[in-house]
Amino acid sequence: MSDGTSQSTGGPVGHQGARVDIVQRRAVATSGWLGLVVLGGAIYGQVVAHGDGTAWFWLPFALSILVLTGLDVITPGQMLVVEFFGRYIGTVTRPGFWWVAPFHHHRRRISVRVRNFETAHLKVNDADGNPVEMAAIVVWQVVDTAKATYAVENYQNFVTVQAESAVRHVATGHPYDDTTGVGTSLRGSTDVVAAQLAREVAERVAIAGVEIVEVRISHLAYAPEIAQAMLRRQQANAVVAARSRIVEGAVGMVEMALKRLSETGVVTLDEERTAAMVSNLMVVLCGDQPPSPVVNAGSLYT
């Protein structure tokens, strides 16, 4: 019946009704020094009652147990999650010496310091299907200790796995390199990709009460099996781009030379000699080796 309801309402498969809906709230806590004062009074009353042999000896003894089981020290950068017989009663958020609920069944210290880790070098396929290796550095912090404790089994492992999953998903949405120069790519748009990756990781780990501070790409390369081929392709693209730039500049220089010769009237060339001059200038300007000068002692046509 539950499966049919989930399918009819369009809810997430296997997740409807399973999420732990809990948020952090402040636990009632008193100064631990006040607890020590109460403990001292209870011990004194216990000694007096024992000496008098009175029947209420157990009262100061019980009060001492209540005080001792409620004292705790919280260091800066930590919070204390308090559970009382299976019920979450709150979180002590301020560091110091505190007296909290006695007989608490479970106390767990959660670090709220900023942490970071680097994902493994993951081999994924980019948008073009090329295998690439990618890794990212994730900076994160626990902001809701209740969710970090009760919503997931292990919030540190949860953040690690979800970050790697987000890296794989984002990498498949972009090519490693954009040859057109108009789109985004993993190599050419690292800031855009890192921002998208940070948003996706933040959405994935929000259920665990974790906030993403920053995500940066730390490693990006083609997989070893295609690295040499891709390197040759990049070199070929660079050569083509350089040649295109050289030809464009050479054409401009030839045009300028012919225009200046025509304007000054230094020499008059027919169409055939103009073509020969253009050819020679293009060879000189576009050649890889420096030209060797040749002195023509005859006429222009011999």
VOGU-3710 file (C-alpha; in Angstrom, 3 decimals, decimal comma):
1> msdgtsqstg> 0,000/0,000/0,000  2,809/2,407/0,849  4,515/1,742/-2,494  1,323/2,487/-4,383  0,824/5,725/-2,480  4,391/6,811/-3,194  4,015/6,136/-6,895  0,637/7,852/-7,157  1,842/11,040/-5,444  5,063/11,158/-7,404
11> gpvghqgarv> 7,306/11,224/-4,318  10,976/10,190/-4,304  11,413/6,444/-4,620  12,185/4,822/-1,277  12,461/8,130/0,567  8,946/9,301/1,346  8,345/9,367/5,090  11,888/8,246/5,915  13,557/11,611/6,485  14,361/12,615/10,079
21> divqrravat> 12,665/15,990/10,527  14,606/17,634/13,335  16,295/21,008/13,795  18,751/22,318/16,322  17,421/24,020/19,436  19,180/25,347/22,504  19,322/23,090/25,552  18,580/24,436/29,022  21,937/24,733/30,778  23,133/26,395/33,964
31> sgwlglvvlg> 26,602/27,431/34,991  28,661/24,476/36,152  30,003/26,508/39,040  26,487/26,760/40,436  26,291/23,000/40,114  29,493/22,679/42,133  28,006/24,863/44,858  24,919/22,643/44,963  27,164/19,577/44,994  29,140/20,967/47,933
41> gaiygqvvah> 25,931/21,637/49,838  24,683/18,126/49,062  27,925/16,574/50,307  27,784/18,637/53,487  24,178/17,610/54,045  25,115/14,003/53,450  27,870/14,176/56,049  25,582/15,851/58,591  22,774/13,371/57,934  25,131/10,441/58,256
51> gdgtawfwlp> 26,522/11,765/61,542  23,034/12,307/62,978  21,838/8,935/61,717  18,700/10,503/60,260  16,475/8,724/57,763  16,804/11,393/55,044  20,427/10,470/54,344  19,513/9,398/50,811  18,261/12,879/49,776  21,637/14,673/49,639
61> falsilvltg> 23,151/11,529/48,116  20,582/11,554/45,291  21,164/15,301/44,795  24,909/14,676/44,464  24,266/12,090/41,744  22,007/14,527/39,876  24,679/17,210/39,918  27,585/14,950/38,950  25,781/13,455/35,954  24,940/16,918/34,605
71> ldvitpgqml> 28,351/18,610/34,673  30,219/18,974/31,401  32,958/21,098/29,819  32,628/22,398/26,232  35,691/23,762/24,463  35,587/26,549/21,830  34,657/25,248/18,407  32,426/22,505/19,804  28,777/22,054/20,677  27,191/19,446/22,940
81> vveffgryig> 24,168/17,475/21,692  22,138/16,210/24,652  19,761/13,267/24,465  17,532/12,171/27,353  16,334/8,570/27,155  16,059/8,588/23,374  14,686/12,118/23,109  16,677/15,034/21,761  16,383/17,833/24,315  18,729/20,416/22,802
91> tvtrpgfwwv> 22,267/21,540/22,070  24,579/23,516/24,315  26,077/26,024/21,882  28,335/28,138/24,102  31,732/26,932/25,334  32,425/26,759/29,046  31,597/24,780/32,181  27,906/23,841/32,190  25,363/21,938/34,251  22,834/20,362/31,896
101> apfhhhrrri> 20,072/17,788/32,207  21,078/15,003/34,632  20,930/11,335/33,708  21,214/12,216/30,033  21,481/8,975/28,177  23,749/10,275/25,431  26,013/13,280/24,969  27,849/13,882/21,736  30,346/16,609/21,022  30,074/18,004/17,493
111> svrvrnfeta> 32,854/20,152/16,076  31,623/23,305/14,351  35,064/24,351/13,169  35,585/24,964/9,464  36,979/21,826/7,839  38,216/20,903/4,397  39,166/17,836/2,421  40,191/16,943/-1,101  38,142/14,436/-3,050  39,818/11,520/-4,740
121> hlkvndadgn> 41,065/11,933/-8,308  37,921/10,748/-10,041  37,918/9,468/-13,600  34,769/10,677/-15,357  33,600/11,382/-18,899  33,132/15,002/-19,889  30,293/16,266/-22,084  32,131/15,094/-25,208  32,682/11,610/-23,809  36,402/12,062/-23,197
131> pvemaaivvw> 37,737/10,462/-19,999  39,174/13,075/-17,648  40,490/13,092/-14,097  39,049/15,662/-11,730  39,310/16,453/-8,013  38,060/19,295/-5,832  38,766/20,820/-2,427  35,612/21,239/-0,329  35,514/23,648/2,637  32,560/22,950/4,939
141> qvvdtakaty> 31,154/23,492/8,415  28,426/21,990/10,588  25,675/24,557/11,218  22,910/22,314/12,590  24,159/19,775/15,126  20,782/18,062/15,427  20,634/17,203/11,723  24,288/16,190/11,706  23,612/13,770/14,569  20,210/12,323/13,743
151> avenyqnfvt> 19,427/12,937/10,057  22,334/10,888/8,638  24,349/7,926/9,869  27,777/9,570/9,600  27,806/13,188/8,503  31,529/13,292/7,670  31,308/10,280/5,380  28,051/11,671/3,969  29,737/14,937/2,969  32,653/13,087/1,358
161> vqaesavrhv> 30,460/10,782/-0,729  28,058/13,522/-1,811  30,924/15,815/-2,811  32,427/13,125/-5,039  29,017/12,445/-6,537  28,583/16,147/-7,306  32,025/16,295/-8,950  31,059/13,423/-11,246  27,733/15,029/-12,154  29,151/18,486/-12,868
171> atghpyddtt> 32,040/17,091/-14,921  29,668/15,284/-17,264  27,867/18,546/-18,062  30,851/20,405/-19,529  33,502/19,595/-22,139  37,110/19,589/-21,028  37,970/22,277/-23,563  35,690/24,481/-25,674  37,103/24,859/-29,181  34,441/27,387/-30,209
181> gvgtslrgst> 35,335/29,855/-27,479  31,709/30,757/-26,725  30,658/28,080/-24,202  31,847/26,961/-20,783  34,463/24,280/-20,302  36,141/22,554/-17,389  39,545/24,034/-18,250  38,529/27,461/-19,490  35,710/28,277/-17,034  37,032/27,001/-13,709
191> dvvaaqlare> 35,314/29,730/-11,660  31,936/28,999/-13,239  32,362/25,248/-12,800  33,519/25,678/-9,178  30,492/27,863/-8,375  28,131/25,309/-9,907  29,892/22,545/-8,018  29,587/24,450/-4,722  25,841/24,943/-5,212  25,276/21,285/-6,029
201> vaervaiagv> 27,298/20,035/-3,066  25,446/22,462/-0,763  22,075/21,159/-1,946  23,154/17,558/-1,428  24,488/17,988/2,123  21,839/20,378/3,468  19,915/17,418/4,936  22,930/16,721/7,185  23,001/20,247/8,643  26,213/21,121/6,795
211> eivevrishl> 27,057/24,409/5,087  29,488/24,603/2,166  31,916/27,501/2,498  33,854/27,050/-0,742  34,632/24,521/-3,456  37,677/24,783/-5,715  38,942/22,492/-8,457  42,334/21,131/-7,393  43,100/18,689/-10,213  41,982/18,537/-13,817
221> ayapeiaqam> 43,625/16,515/-16,574  42,870/14,114/-19,360  42,992/10,449/-18,434  46,418/8,880/-19,129  45,119/6,722/-21,975  44,194/9,738/-24,113  46,510/12,391/-22,685  49,083/12,127/-25,502  46,466/12,252/-28,237  44,773/15,266/-26,657
231> lrrqqanavv> 48,130/16,974/-26,236  48,837/16,573/-29,931  45,413/17,964/-30,726  46,026/20,976/-28,525  49,398/21,518/-30,163  47,802/21,286/-33,615  45,138/23,802/-32,607  47,832/26,131/-31,303  49,812/25,834/-34,551  46,708/26,519/-36,636
241> aarsrivega> 45,814/29,535/-34,528  49,355/30,892/-34,771  49,459/30,374/-38,545  46,126/32,102/-38,943  47,425/35,073/-37,009  50,634/35,193/-39,078  48,739/35,029/-42,389  46,340/37,731/-41,252  49,236/40,014/-40,377  51,131/39,207/-43,587
251> vgmvemalkr> 48,137/40,076/-45,757  47,845/43,407/-43,998  51,516/44,167/-44,492  51,420/43,260/-48,198  48,341/45,422/-48,695  50,014/48,320/-46,963  53,205/47,894/-49,042  51,336/47,883/-52,352  49,287/50,874/-51,309  52,353/52,892/-50,342
261> lsetgvvtld> 54,150/51,992/-53,590  51,123/53,065/-55,588  50,714/56,332/-53,675  54,379/57,380/-53,896  54,863/56,220/-57,473  58,234/54,665/-56,720  57,647/51,855/-59,196  54,879/50,860/-61,551  54,035/47,152/-61,666  51,751/45,338/-64,013
271> eertaamvsn> 49,371/42,677/-62,816  51,814/39,808/-63,301  54,686/41,499/-61,426  52,319/42,585/-58,695  51,275/38,963/-58,215  54,925/37,888/-58,112  55,717/40,534/-55,530  52,772/39,507/-53,384  53,912/35,887/-53,592  57,441/36,762/-52,556
281> lmvvlcgdqp> 56,306/38,934/-49,678  53,958/36,229/-48,391  56,763/33,662/-48,503  59,082/35,996/-46,609  56,513/37,007/-43,986  54,978/33,552/-43,401  58,126/31,437/-43,608  59,577/29,697/-40,546  63,160/30,412/-41,601  64,679/33,847/-42,221
291> pspvvnagsl> 64,831/34,700/-45,946  68,078/34,743/-47,939  68,422/38,008/-49,882  69,096/37,789/-53,650  70,408/40,790/-55,577  68,933/41,142/-59,067  71,512/42,870/-61,282  69,356/42,757/-64,366  66,024/44,240/-65,223  62,760/43,429/-63,545
301> yt> 61,794/41,042/-66,353  65,090/39,067/-66,653
//
